[in-house]
Amino acid sequence: MGSNNIFAASLSGLNAAMYELNTTQNNIANANTPGYTREQVTLSPVSAGADTVGQGVNVVGVKRMYDQFLTTQLLQQQNQASYQNTYLSSMTQINNLVSSTSSGVSTTLQNFFSAANSMANNPASIPARQTVLGNAQSVVDSFQSASQTLSSIASGLSQQIGGSVQQINTYATQIAALNSSIAAATASNNGQQPNALLDQRDQLISKLNQQIGVTTQQQPDGTVSVFVGSGQALVIGNQAMSLQVTQDPSNPGYVNVSYLNNGKTMPIQQGSLQGGSLGAYLAFQSNDLQSARNQLGLVALGFANSINQQNQMGLDLNGALGGKLLNEAPAAVSANAANTGSGSLTAVNTNVSAMTGSNYQLKYDGTNYTLTRLSDNTVTQLTAAQLAVGTTVDGVTITLSGNINAGDSFLIQPTANAASAISLLTNDPTKLAAAAPILASASSSNTGTGTITPGTVNTPLPLNANLQDTVTIQFTGATTYNVTDTTTGTTLASNQTYTPGQNITYNGWTTQISGAPAKGDVFTVSSNVGATGDNRNALLMASLQTQNIMANNTTTLEGQYAQLVSSVGSKTNSLTVTSQAQNTMVTQALAAQQSVSGVNLDEEAANLLQYQRAYQASAKAMQIANTMFDALLTLR
């Protein structure tokens, strides 16, 4: 090899070593830069052709130490971690609300029924009655406070969805701009990739992926196409589409995320927007937040309805039949904003015990009417004739009038507003109906040993119009009796066979006679006059605490609320476990990805020494070549 070849080879070695030193220093400088991918110089020997001695080294380029498989795995794990963590944060808000033991609904319910028991022990006491009303107001306040908190969560959620959508649109715009720069740089640099720009784009895709699940496609020109949902293009080349927050046409309480392209808004199936913070927000909105509001409303409605019914079955301190004490919110009905017909739907809560706390959707496809229970997608097929006269499903009676077109739908929310709308209708303690409106008694002139119970009012409401009429039960023999409404002069029954302890029911009341009445004995059921010391209805009101009046008579009011607490708590605990596990998986995936793409400072320090010596060796070779050239010159 001549001195010129040694010079050329040494110069190429110097150049390669310098590239490697610069690249290593760049790695060290960016060791803590988010999204930076470690770089490495790619070298190749200079072709020697027919000569067997090499001609030096070529610097092919600087490549990113990038593993697509590991990066994709990391993106997937980060997407799920963002989803789980966001969902957990949202659920924790509801869990903290419903699980409060100091001032929550459960505590105020217990206090109310304790006060009702105290009133039953002293039904004429105004202070005892005032305590009942005070505790009733506390129950109302707890429901309203919880409802207001849920409304605040919903309002904040809408803002969070809007903020997430804004972030997504910003990232999409930035990715599109980088696509343009990357394509231009790649084309003008003989195919050498612009590593810094690629790192920036990958970092943006990572951030975007933590907001919403995305899929990407690498294009031949170096650009990346980004898709969301069920395949909607968010970025194509240097063009960025966008998402938009819109009102849900079928549910005024929801916001949707729509697709905006060329100024045209198109709906997206919300269930397809999975993963990331946005996916968690949408799932929380449609599943847990609405369910918590409905279930809280169901308990509020159950409390108001049961107390109202019991008070209406009693006699107040003024001797009048009791009235409603609490406001009961009616079912809410919303027509879909896209409806084309003029049909109108009404819904009435007719049996609280049978209600589920779910929302419902009535939809007409041109032939069939389907009522879907949205909590579990149970479908009930209905007919036009049923809807015209009113049909009851799960304790809610729905009636359809007017013309409805194919595709029209209605949202029914039986309990959504019950917790916010509950209120105390009176502050007058005398309006509490502690006494029963009727009283049964035996005539003082009876000669037999028969006894009669005070009597109870039959359920359900409304009360029988003749409830407080005076009715006599006169024995015509030891085992037969006649029943007469003396107020109206009507014979209600004749020659009835007497069975001790058997129910005797007329005019909306029930009593029992025991013992051995004699012929001519008379028992009377009449209005309970001067009943200030009567506590029969107060006892029944207090006993509502332990009666199974909810969920088709399978649980109590407090049991119904406990189900809400348990359901929310169980899901919160589950999310806590899964989010922790997912965060661990992110750590592991990041470690695997960084083992290839991350900067190891110890390794880079060793490389500095290696490339420094390579540089020094090439410089020495050049010095030797120079000495050889000088020797040749002295031969002259």
Buried (B, 14 or more C-beta within 10 A) or exposed (E): BEBEBBBBBBBBBBBBBBBBBBBBBBBBEBEEEEBBBBBBBEBEEEEEEEEEEBBBBBBEBBBBBBBEEBBBBBBBBBBBBBBBBBBBBBBBBBBEBBBBEEEBBBBBBBBBBBBBBBBBEBBBBEEBBBBBBBBBBBBBBBBBBBBEBBBEBBEEBBEBBBBBBBBBBBBBBBBBBBBEBBBBBBEEEEEEBBBBBBBBBBBBBBBBBBBBBBBBEEEEEBBBBBBBBEEBBBBBBBBBBBBBBBEBBBBEBBBBBBBBEEEEEEEBEBEEBBBBBBBBBBBBBBBBBBBBBBBBBBBBBBBBBBBBBBBBBBBBBEBEBBEBBBBBBBBBBBBBEEBEBEBBBBBBBEBBBBBBBBBBBBBBEEEEBBBBBBBEEBEBEBEEEBBEEBBEBBBBBBBBEEEBEEBBBBBBBBBBBBBBBBBBBBEEBBBBBBBBBBBBEBEEEBEBEBBBBBBBBBEEEEBEEBBBBBBBBBBBEBBBBBBBBEBEEEEBEEEBEBEEEEEBEBBBBBBBBBEEBEBBBBBBBBBBEEBEEBBBBBBBBBBBBEEBBBBBEEBBBBBBBBBBBEBBBEBBEEBBEBBBEBBEBBEEBBEBBBEBBBBBEEEBEEBBEBBBEBBEBBBEBBEEBBEEBEEEEEEE
